[in-house]
Amino acid sequence: MNLTFIGAAEGVTGSSHLLEVNGKKILLDCGLYQGKRAESEERNRNFLFKATDIDVVVLSHAHTDHSGNLPQLVKNGFTGNIFCTQATRDLAAIMLQDSAFIQEKDAEFISKRNKKKNLPAVEPLYTIEDAQLALESFISLPYHKPLTISEGVELTFFDSGHILGSSTPTFTLKENGKTIRFAFTGDLGRPDTPIIRDPEPPPMPIHYLITESTYGNRLHKPKDEVEKVLSDILQRTVKRGGKILIPAFSVGRTQEMIYFFHKLKEKNLLLDLPIYIDSPLAIDATNIYRLHPECFDTEMRRQIAENDNPLKLENVIYVRTVAESKKLNELKSPCIILAGSGMAEGGRIRHHLANNISNPANTVLIVGYMAENTLGRRILEKEKTVNIFGEAHELNAEVVVMNNFSAHADRNELLSHIGKFDKKEMRKIFIVHGEDAATHGLQQGLTDLGFSGVEIPKRGQTFELV
């Protein structure tokens, strides 16, 4: 049995790991890499393996940096099954097609610009047709129900508490009379996150674990500060006559923001601001949330039972068409514009930033992780000038970072969760999905807890599971 680290090793995005058992190759996640444009293009188009050699894919959750390159995998010859939870299947159905649509439109936009400069046209990474073909391979499973997916490979999904349908895929592997239990956190969520259930560790002893480490060296601010801080941001921006721009993942973060706006409205702290959700994907995702109460926590179920759905707000305006999105540029009065993508690397948020980021009356509210070399990271670091669609824009808007909203466990939450695993049974822990300081910070923390064999694998590195 071998485990090879393909993506999100020594980095945050592009999650992908290769498990080999009984001569079969099982790919864990197949996410899009996000970072420097040239490097992203090369990594996303060229796998470290042959797509035709992969027998099975297991998907931890629907976020693009974990699922977004599945159409490219199928386009390159993969014909096996893709296993995930039921909610992940439903979210992936809209997310992959949306990703393909964005790929096509961005390629079209850049090609038009290139034509004016006598530069060659660019091709999208994949098309909507490629995404639709990939979706034909999905097989969904409920949580806690084991299924044999390959010879000697039994898969069970446990809730990772990150977004709707997110999971910790857990495997019982049997080869040559040897049995190994192996788990992969995907992205690990936080306790007491609104809407969805808390992360749950697998109930059985685990020998090998892959864990994310996005915030492995940092702590989040207390969640009880969210409503006051958010209200203060809205009020001072409104006093300046500005807009609040929020780059947000269409799945997970958008629904959580709506939830907190609902809380502000309950306390008469929301003012009368119109809230524009400028993302067809977020609209569809919110509808899918309503279809999966099996993923909700007790509080969310109670509110829905009382006909007080926090995902419905009178002043939320959903924007579907491009024409409606462009009209938002004509708005002069204060408002909230929430649009994808979460790291500002694609989607409609880039257009809104291009049109509004130079106005000091406006606020850019960062509510999620921004990977290195993304537009979102450059804004977070308050660079004086940022490039959007190849053109320079002065960053004069106020930039506010609120990590209270993070759907990733922080250092203490990671240590608490992993600390529940049996140290005597654990043979190795592999730390991925984090920048250098985060992975090493978590490595030290786990070592201090008494775990041995804590590794930070390199991209392309292979380990034997013994």
Protein Blocks (a to p, Z undefined) as FASTA:
>chain_A
ZZddfbhphiaehpacdddeehiacdehjadddddfklmmmmmmmccbdfklpmbdcdfb
lcfklmmmmmmmmmnopabdcdddfklmmmmmmmmmmmmmmmmmmmmmmmmmmmmnopac
dddfbdfklmmmmmmmpccddehiacdfbghiacddddehlaghiacddddddeehiacd
dddekjaddehiahiacddddfbdcfbdcddfklmmbccddfklmmmmmmmmmmmmmmno
pacdddddfbhjlmmmmmmmmmmmmnopnojadcdddbfklmmmmmmmmmmmmlpcfklm
mmmmnopafkbcfklccdfbfmlmmmmmmpmbdcddddddfkopgcjklmmmmmmmmpmk
bccddfbdcdehiaklmmmnopabdceehiacddfbccdddfklpcbdcfklmmmmmmmp
cfklpmbdcdehiafklmmmmmmmmmmnopahiacddehiacddZZ
